[in-house]
Amino acid sequence: MNVADDKTIVREYFNSTGFDRWRRIYGDGEVNKVQLDIRNGHQQTVDTVISWLKDDGNLPELSICDAGCGVGSLSIPLAADGAKIYASDISEKMVTEAKDRALATLGNVENTTFAVQDLESLSGSYNTVICLDVLIHYPQEKADEMISHLCSLAESRVIMSFAPKNCALTILKKIGSFFPGPSKATRAYLHREADVVKILESNGFTVQRQAMTKTRFYYSRLLEATRQ
């Protein structure tokens, strides 16, 4: 199956059964133990990004592109702290949910723009471009193209997460492939950190901060890279 099919699968999944599943995971309602573990892991990644941005002390001055915003887990708190946000997602249902949550939380979305877009169609210029938990849906070659495009939009900084490829996780992924279920609707791709760093560097960025979120069912490597 080719790369174009990966994008189609992702779009259709997050506009159908995947939307309901991940809306629950990224919400605060009752979920099963696995979903709760993933919720907590994702929130740790979001919290790390927010802490990095707050530590710099200039959040209200920033324009931020949240590429693959999901239901707004990152965009909404950043907008609440005064950043100018452009939030996009390939799923129309996700974007609608994010906007509804923003209105409920913030009362207005004057400093936030929501759009239904895939990563390749994003345009504009932003101080910081962030892409969390998106690359797992795409193989390395496609991920390289996405990273390069995101770098072209960033004036100063790119922050992204990916599922790291190592022996242990590769084995776990292989075992998981023998147990298909209704919640497994997209392929999960692991990426070598060296490959991600290489493509960042080829686009003129240097890694400054990094973190690892590791729970029982959620593994995410987080990198912040700044333009040289």
Stockholm file with secondary structure:
# STOCKHOLM 1.0

chainA/1-228         MNVADDKTIVREYFNSTGFDRWRRIYGDGEVNKVQLDIRNGHQQTVDTVISWLKDDGNLPELSICDAGCGVGSLSIPLAADGAKIYASDISEKMVTEAKDRALATLGNVENTTFAVQDLESLSGSYNTVICLDVLIHYPQEKADEMISHLCSLAESRVIMSFAPKNCALTILKKIGSFFPGPSKATRAYLHREADVVKILESNGFTVQRQAMTKTRFYYSRLLEATRQ
#=GR chainA/1-228 SS CCHHHHHHHHHHHHTTHHHHHHHHHTSSSCCCHHHHHHHHHHHHHHHHHHHHHHHTTCGGGCEEEEETCTTTTTHHHHHHTTCEEEEEESCHHHHHHHHHHHHHHHSCCTTEEEEECCGGGCCSCEEEEEECSCGGGSCHHHHHHHHHHHHHHEEEEEEEEECBCCHHHHHHHHHHTTSCCTTCCSCCCCBCHHHHHHHHHHTTEEEEEEEEEECSSCEEEEEEEEEC
#=GC SS_cons         CCHHHHHHHHHHHHTTHHHHHHHHHTSSSCCCHHHHHHHHHHHHHHHHHHHHHHHTTCGGGCEEEEETCTTTTTHHHHHHTTCEEEEEESCHHHHHHHHHHHHHHHSCCTTEEEEECCGGGCCSCEEEEEECSCGGGSCHHHHHHHHHHHHHHEEEEEEEEECBCCHHHHHHHHHHTTSCCTTCCSCCCCBCHHHHHHHHHHTTEEEEEEEEEECSSCEEEEEEEEEC
//
